[in-house]
């Protein structure tokens, strides 16, 4: 699998000002300029195309529900500018040791009873130790034993660790690219972009599904936003699950004063992700608590068909279960697990 950082070249046709053929079948490769052209379409045209692609591959009224639990909180040695769990930032997040197995299983069972069919476990590490991995392996086995899909986000992994997770039955590994390669250094300095790509390659090599997306609203420009999606879409293959996060600004982090992204630009990001990665689950992730019901509805229309479900994401808030259920009911939508 080629996961080297992709250098995008503008073709002579694009240099001449000719627009890419946006009505053609989805190309195998996307240049940054082609993705940027999607963003620049009239809003109604972009939504129409995204909805067409969505309906070709999914039930447009079904939403996959995932629940995320922080199994180890705070004290991370990375300096990610958006993250309240970084040891570099003073955000009031208290360091907590890893949860006990029975606590994790109880949380997974409760999530399942509330309609979630995927349970994600996140830990604030740069990379897990051998002792950490032993505990996580037991958690994965136990949650899988409930009949739920399992996902984990644990930082960077080596080959042995990906094999351990695969053997435990892990279905998805989450490792976000966060942003475009050229903007990455403005957000994180403790690891480079290739480190992230290397971990994704190891996950693929081990035979697990990839969950990888990014965060918008961190001060990136349109070209950089398009660059993130192009980077994801050109992975071979592209991720099965693509979380699109709207920056949650936390006091004490370097991005606490970042300018809000225009809501329509966020919807455009969802639509462009759907078009460039037609068969992926595009997940409406962090930032939903700050979104109106109307904005979320537009995101579903643009092709989002997965949400994090529950009252909290790692250390930031999330819409409550009852509100999510009421919104889906108002839209005539339902959890994809309910089709089984």
Residue pairs with C-beta under 8 A, 6 or more apart in sequence:
1 201
1 204
1 205
1 235
1 236
2 236
3 197
3 198
3 200
3 201
3 204
3 235
3 236
4 194
4 197
5 181
5 193
5 194
5 197
5 231
6 230
6 231
6 234
8 31
8 32
8 33
8 227
8 230
9 31
10 31
10 33
11 31
14 20
14 31
14 33
14 34
19 37
20 31
20 33
20 34
20 37
22 37
22 38
22 41
22 49
26 53
26 275
26 276
26 278
27 34
29 234
30 229
30 230
30 233
30 234
30 276
31 230
32 180
32 223
32 226
32 227
32 230
33 226
34 230
35 226
35 227
35 229
35 230
35 233
35 272
35 276
36 222
36 223
36 226
38 46
38 226
38 268
38 271
38 272
38 275
38 276
39 46
39 222
39 225
39 226
39 265
39 268
39 269
39 272
41 49
43 264
43 267
43 268
46 268
46 271
46 272
46 302
47 267
47 271
47 298
47 301
47 302
49 271
49 275
50 270
50 271
50 272
50 274
50 275
50 301
50 302
50 303
51 60
51 301
51 302
51 303
53 274
53 275
53 278
53 303
54 60
54 274
54 303
54 305
56 278
57 278
57 279
58 305
59 336
59 339
60 305
61 331
61 332
61 333
61 334
62 305
62 333
62 334
62 335
62 336
62 339
63 300
63 304
63 305
63 306
63 307
63 328
63 333
63 334
63 335
63 336
64 117
64 118
64 281
64 283
64 305
64 306
64 307
64 335
64 336
64 337
65 115
65 116
65 117
65 118
65 306
65 307
65 309
65 335
65 336
65 337
66 116
66 117
66 118
66 119
66 120
66 151
66 283
66 306
66 307
66 308
66 309
67 107
67 108
67 111
67 114
67 116
67 118
67 119
67 120
67 308
67 309
67 310
68 120
68 121
68 122
68 308
68 310
68 313
68 314
69 99
69 104
69 107
69 108
69 111
69 119
69 120
69 121
69 122
70 96
70 122
70 123
70 124
70 312
70 314
70 315
71 98
71 99
71 104
71 121
71 122
71 123
71 136
71 139
72 96
72 97
72 98
72 99
72 123
72 124
72 125
72 132
73 85
73 93
73 94
73 95
73 96
73 124
73 314
73 315
74 85
74 87
74 93
74 94
74 95
74 96
74 124
74 315
75 85
75 87
75 95
75 124
76 83
76 85
76 86
76 87
76 124
76 125
76 126
77 87
77 125
77 126
77 190
78 86
78 88
78 126
78 155
78 188
78 190
78 191
79 86
79 88
79 89
79 188
79 189
79 190
80 86
80 178
80 187
80 188
80 190
81 186
81 187
81 188
81 218
81 253
81 254
81 255
82 187
82 215
82 218
82 247
82 248
82 250
82 253
82 255
83 89
83 253
84 91
84 92
84 93
84 250
84 252
84 253
84 315
84 316
85 91
85 93
85 124
85 314
85 315
86 253
89 252
89 253
89 254
90 252
91 250
91 251
91 252
91 253
92 252
93 315
98 123
98 132
98 135
101 135
101 138
101 139
101 142
104 121
104 139
104 142
104 143
105 139
105 142
105 143
105 146
107 119
108 119
108 142
108 143
108 146
108 148
109 146
111 119
111 148
111 309
111 310
112 119
112 146
112 147
112 148
114 309
114 310
114 321
115 309
115 321
115 325
115 335
115 337
115 338
116 148
116 309
116 310
116 337
117 148
117 149
117 335
117 336
117 337
118 148
118 149
118 150
118 151
118 171
118 172
119 143
119 146
119 148
119 149
119 150
119 151
120 150
120 151
120 152
120 153
120 172
120 174
120 308
121 136
121 139
121 140
121 143
121 150
121 151
121 152
121 153
122 152
122 153
122 154
122 174
122 314
123 132
123 136
123 152
123 153
123 154
123 155
124 314
125 132
125 154
125 155
126 155
126 156
126 190
126 191
127 154
127 155
127 156
127 157
127 158
128 136
128 154
128 155
128 157
128 161
132 154
133 161
133 164
133 165
136 152
136 154
136 165
136 168
137 164
137 165
137 167
137 168
138 168
140 150
140 152
140 165
140 168
140 169
140 170
141 168
141 169
143 150
144 150
144 168
144 169
144 170
144 171
149 171
149 172
150 169
150 170
150 171
150 172
151 170
151 171
151 172
151 173
151 174
151 211
151 241
152 165
152 170
152 172
152 173
152 174
153 173
153 174
153 175
153 211
155 175
156 175
156 191
156 195
156 196
156 198
156 199
157 165
157 173
157 199
157 202
157 203
158 202
159 202
159 205
159 206
162 173
162 202
162 203
162 205
162 206
162 208
163 206
165 173
165 206
165 208
166 206
166 207
166 208
170 208
171 208
171 209
172 208
172 209
172 210
172 211
172 240
172 241
173 203
173 208
173 209
173 210
173 211
174 211
174 212
174 241
174 243
175 196
175 199
175 200
175 203
175 210
175 211
175 212
176 196
176 212
176 213
176 214
176 215
176 243
176 245
177 193
177 196
177 197
177 212
177 213
177 214
177 228
177 231
177 232
178 184
178 187
178 188
178 196
178 214
178 215
178 228
179 187
179 214
179 215
179 218
179 220
179 224
179 227
179 228
180 220
180 223
180 224
180 225
180 226
180 227
180 228
180 231
181 193
181 227
181 231
182 224
182 227
183 218
183 220
183 224
183 227
184 192
184 193
185 192
186 219
187 218
187 255
200 210
200 212
200 235
203 210
204 210
209 239
209 240
209 241
210 235
210 239
210 240
210 241
211 239
211 240
211 241
211 242
211 243
212 232
212 235
212 239
212 241
212 242
212 243
213 232
213 239
213 241
213 242
213 243
213 244
213 245
213 273
213 283
213 285
214 228
214 232
214 243
214 244
214 245
215 245
215 246
215 247
215 286
216 225
216 228
216 244
216 245
216 246
216 247
216 261
216 265
216 266
216 269
217 246
217 247
217 258
217 259
217 260
217 261
217 266
217 287
218 247
218 255
218 258
219 255
219 258
219 259
220 228
222 265
225 265
225 269
226 272
229 269
229 272
229 273
229 276
230 276
232 238
232 239
232 242
232 273
232 276
232 277
233 276
233 277
238 276
238 277
238 280
239 277
239 280
240 279
240 280
240 281
241 280
241 281
241 283
241 306
242 273
242 277
242 280
242 281
242 282
242 283
243 283
243 285
243 286
243 306
243 308
244 266
244 269
244 270
244 273
244 282
244 283
244 284
244 285
244 304
245 285
245 286
245 287
246 261
246 266
246 285
246 286
246 287
246 288
246 290
246 291
247 255
247 258
247 261
247 286
247 287
248 286
248 287
248 289
248 290
248 316
249 255
249 256
249 257
249 258
250 256
250 316
263 291
263 295
263 298
266 295
266 299
267 295
267 298
267 299
267 302
268 302
270 282
270 284
270 299
270 302
270 303
270 304
271 302
271 303
273 280
273 282
273 303
274 282
274 302
274 303
274 304
275 303
281 305
281 306
282 303
282 304
282 305
282 306
283 304
283 306
283 307
283 308
284 296
284 299
284 300
284 304
284 306
284 307
284 308
285 307
285 308
285 313
286 308
286 313
286 316
288 296
288 307
288 308
288 318
288 319
289 316
289 317
289 318
289 319
291 299
293 327
293 330
296 327
297 327
297 331
300 331
300 333
305 336
307 324
308 318
309 318
309 321
309 324
310 318
310 321
311 317
311 318
311 320
311 321
312 318
319 327
328 334
328 335
